[in-house]
Structure formats: C-alpha cells, structure tokens
Amino acid sequence: MPQSYPEVTLQTALEHGLSAEEYESILQILGRVPTYVELGLYSVMWSEHCSYKNSILEIKRLPRRSRRTVVEAGEENAGVLDIGDGWAVCFKIESHNHPSAIEPYQGAATGVGGILRDIFTMGARPIAALNSLRFGSLAVQKNRDLFRGVVRGIADYGNCFGVPTVAGEICFDQSYDGNPLINAMAVGVMKHEMMARAAASGNGNPVFVVGSATGRDGIHGATFASEDLSEASAQRRSSVQIGDPFKEKLLLEATLELIKSGVLIGIQDMGAAGIACSCTETAARGKAGIRFDVDCVSRREKGMTAYEVCLSESQERMLAIIAKGGEEVAERIFDKWDLHADRTGEVTDTGRFVVMEQNTIVADVPADTLVLGGSAPQYRRPFNRPEHLDALLSFDPSHLPEPSDYGDVLEKLLSAPNIASKRWAFEQYDHTIGTNTRVGGGRSDAAVVRVPGTSKALALTVDGNGRYVAIDPKRGAALAVMESARNVACTGARPIGITNCLNFGNPMNPETFYFFHEAVGGIADACKVLDVPVTGGNVSFYNESGGKPVLPTPVIGMVGLLEDISKTVTIGFKNEGDFIALLGSLGPDLGGSEYLSVIHGVFAGAPPRLDFDHDKALIDLLAELADLELIKSAHDISDGGLAVTLAEKCIAGGIGCVLTFPWKGRAVDTLFAETSGCAVVSVEHESWSVFRHAAEKHNVPVQILGRVGGDLLAINDWILLPITRIEEIYEAAIPDLMDKDHPLDTLQ
C-alpha cells in the first residue's frame, strides 16, 4: 500500500526552509503542487549548502584555470591539476562546522570521511589529509571539550582509514564560542587514465547504491548546515552523521578496482543530501535521467519512507552507474571487498529524476532543476561596509608604550594558544601512514608528501587569519593566499593551485555579506598574481551563535609541487656557524597582530601591508634557492613576527642563534611585526655569495642577521633566552590548558 504523506502547502515549504518565492518557482517548474517527497528534494538541493544560491555569483569571480588544469571548479567532485609525467593531483576542502558543534567527535570524523570520498571517487588514491580548526577560548570547559572531541574524531577516522593527517592550523578566538569551524582537506594522486566522472549516461544502464545501509542519520543535514546555530538546532543530533572508517577503506579499494575494470560509467559519493544529491547531480551532468526505486535500498531502520531514504546522509555510501552487461563484474568486485550493493534503478533518457515507492511514483522532477547551474536560485545579495571598520583601521599601534622586557613578551607569545605548539593535537594523528610523508605532524610551514613511485612531492598547507579579514576583508583574504604560497615555497615547492573554505555569518545581513564579497575579491586578486587557479572548495554561511557571527574566516588550502623531494627545505636551523638572513623588508606592521592581542588586549590596526610583486618575488626566490640547494632552512614571518619565527627555528633545529644587526625605528616593530613577504633562512658560508646573487636577481632585499650556534636565542641586547626554556614554554602551553584540573576551569 502506498505511503501516506502530508499535504504540501506554502506553510509546509516555509517549514522546509524554502522562501515563498522559491516555492512559487517550484510550482512553475512542475506546473503543479509538488509531492511531499519532491518538496523534500527541492528543500535540500536548494539549500545554501548544496546550491550556493547566495554565493555562486560571487565565487564566479575566482580564477578557475591554469596551464595545469585537468578538472576545474564545479565540473566534478574535486579539482584536478596535472603535475607531469602522466600524474595528476586531486584536492578539495570542505566544512563540517554545524555538525561538529553538536557532536564534535562524529561531526569531525564524518567531515574527514566526506572529503576523502570526494577524492577517491575521482579515481585518486588519498595520500594526505589536512584540517583547519577554530575554537573559542580554552579557558572555557565547553571549548576544551569541543577541541578534544574534534581532534579525537579526526584522528580516529584518518588513522583507521589509513591516510596520514600531515598538516593543519588551529586557532582560538572568543567569536568561535558555540560555533567552531572544522574544515577538512584531502589530497590524492592518480594517473590521468584513472580519472572517473560523476555523470550518468547510457539509457538502461543499471544504478547501484554501494556501501553502508541507509538510516535516518543526517536527514536534512544540508538544510541544518544552512541555518544559524541556536538552542533548538543544538538538539538536532539526527542531523549529524555517524562514520565508519573501516567501511570507507573498503569503498576506496573497491572504487579504484571498479574504475580499472572498465565497467564503470559514473560514480559519486553520497554526502550532503544523500541519494537526492548523487542522483540528480550525476543525471544533470550526463544530461540524462535516473529512475530510482527506494524499496531496493537496504535500510538499517524500520519504517523508513521514500522521503527519508532520499534525504538520508548516512555515511560510507556511493552511487555507481555500471555499463549494461557489466553487472557481474561489478558485483564480484563489491563481494570481494565485502560491500553490500543494491541495484536500485537505471539511467533513462528523460532528463528526469523519478522516485518509485511501492510501485508508485512519489517524485518526478527535471533533474537539472535541482542542481547548481540548473534552475537552483542564484541571488546577488546586497552588502554594506560596516562603519566600525574606520576606527579599527585608523588605530595606531605606535601610541602604545614599548615593553620593558622583550624576552618576557616573547615568552607570553610562545605560550599564547594561537602560536604555541599544537603537538597535543598532531601527536594524535598518524602522519606517517603510507610511508610517503617527508615532512609532517605540524612541524613545518607546510607538509611535504611524496607522490608514490616518483621523485616528485607535494607541499601542502592550510592558512587563514580571521582577525585580518575582520579589519580589512579584501587585504586579509589576499594575505591568507600569499601566506599559503610562502609556506609551500619555504619547503622549496612552487604553488600550483588552491582550494578554499569560506566561513562567514548570515548572508542575509548586508554587513556580514560585505566581508564575504570583499574576501572573494582579495582571493581572486592574489591568485591572479600567483597564476594559480581555485580548483574548488566550499562556502559555509550561517556561522553564528547567540546572534553574533564568527570572525569572517576564509581558509586557503594550497598545493605546491616539488620536482625533487630530496631538495626539501625544513624550518629548523641545521649547522653551527651558518649565516642567518632576512629575505624581505620588515615594517611597522603590528595591526591585527598576536602581539597587540596577547600583550595589550587590542583587536585593531590595519593588517600588514601587501605588495603583490614583492611577495611573488620572494616566493619565486625561495623555490629557486631550494632547487639550487643554497639554503639549509627557511621559515616565513607570520604570527608573532621575527622573534617567534626565530624561536620556532631554534626549537625545530635544537640549536640556538646569535643575532646582532642594525635596525631602524622601534624594536617592538622589528621583533613582533607580522610583515608580509618576509622569510628567515640559514645559509652555509660557502653558499653565501651565490645565495646573495640569486636574491639580487629577484630584487628581494637581503639582511644578514647573525649566525646559528649555541644554546641561547640571542637577539641584539633585546632578548637572551635558553632554548630549553622557550621550548618548554612553547610545548607546554596547550597541554596545560587542556588539563581538566587547570585553574582556568573556573573561568566559564
């Protein structure tokens, strides 16, 4: 007997998160009132999370192509770039913010699982995972619980699946109280001939749902991710998926074998919006239709309706379209990897997504009206520049008094959670799985991972600075791109492409949308200067709690290419007697800095100046210096300035340094300014003249600062600290805060 569903009215549509105008559009598309299942399909597929309806017109401004582009943003599940010799790199970053705020362990774990599926459904074997995490103050017990749960979820999923978590960033700010940001990135490699498409084609070709059984977990997860967090939404734990990394590993191996078998037509993972999304997107890409019978789908809960089956976001599931006649080959592969596979329907030539339940059609809609690029709405939202930015930008840090003890300032910065060692988190991740990790575990500007079977390597990093963007969104976002490029260049790699995760508040607020609009412009400008494409990514709106948005936080995932992994450069000082040099020119760039925040409690001042040409010259120079093997170490200047950069180089190398150099202006600017376009390198005496000639060729200023050696960090007459002491402070800060008996527990 056919399932009985509620009557569909405008009120029903509003309760599904659709607007009155969107409901009217659905009526016009269908020429009738939608069924309840059809309304469910439109509500999830037209949510911000799936349709990008409030952001697509903005992100079209981003550059999508370069000479390396194989698959550009929006064409498939992830972007693909050529890295030579028949190899390609596939990478993407996505958010799992709202689920992690409700269930930190499962939210973070399934965020990792989802992004990994995006990679291996393209035919690429994942070789690295990264993450960008942001939480409220660790002085608050709830934030420590979120931090602990998220890190454990990432670690357990990645470690069990068998992918090394090689790099990331972890930041803290009170704006993230109640709404942490959990951005997961994955990187895979493949030979060009292995690339698969997420498109349905071939009338009559069978459609399979492969992997885990379908449950009620994650229903309306996409719409949940498209609304503000509130006390009510905090109770919606059914919107959070549950992960199984062992099942995902089986899916990986089966998928890659299926691609090699030659019987696969198209494949897509089931992430946001589950069956609804995978069926409509593959059908629309292939200009085809799909007829789908929900009664053929294995379920782990009784009484599930077609509405629930179509919208479920149960994890570790794939949609596979198999060439007619190849069913036995596919089924043997599924059996080999102990995967359940349900034949649920077939490809049609109608262009429609038809859902059958108990031999009754419960949904019949044009597939391309549900998807991005089809009839999904696209809005150009108004934006206004907030008036308070004038005061932030006009703040002059030079009016603040000079500190009396620069060593004390450095110790406080090294113990600040945003700068202190993140070993507490990274030691929970296995960054050596697969034995291809050359540099990982959060111990460098960027991780370096070998392309298996070659001498090539990829340098990987994620970067962002919400404070900069909150003060000057265009410059702040551009600075994030340039920092990520400097980070990969410090390893010796050349930047080749980025993916981004754009985390912002409610787009319906014109002042909030201003930050988004300007940040996209900043990313576009920086990418054009670097000649790197944005291969894909994610927009995450509605990151608010208690009516207040998080800091506007664009996160940049950068990939760089090293042709010879043996020429990798790391951050730590190496040899007694090596020269230490500053590349670039430090300036009085204290605005929005960690120094102002930690020492003076000030959040103001213009972010660091940005000179694209100078930054690009430094990036090119660093890659050339590594290729010529002229530098022994490199570390860019960012959070905390020169003093922190030097301290981190000493800690990483287990050796001190003595610096005696002239300076102009205030010592505090020299030591703690976060000037863009600067790096500190160490150079052997015999290489100095060739090194200096290379810098001059690129018009990059060089200043010799001192020499490597000893067991002290000595900077002029400003700072004199034992390396053992700064390392102890740097390493102990976060473990001390995470101690459940820490006295800060009372500050809630």
Order of alpha helices (4+ residues) and beta strands (2+ residues): alpha-alpha-alpha-alpha-alpha-beta-beta-beta-alpha-alpha-beta-alpha-beta-beta-beta-alpha-alpha-beta-alpha-beta-alpha-beta-alpha-beta-beta-beta-alpha-alpha-alpha-beta-beta-beta-alpha-alpha-beta-alpha-beta-beta-beta-beta-beta-alpha-alpha-beta-alpha-beta-alpha-beta-alpha-beta-beta-beta-alpha
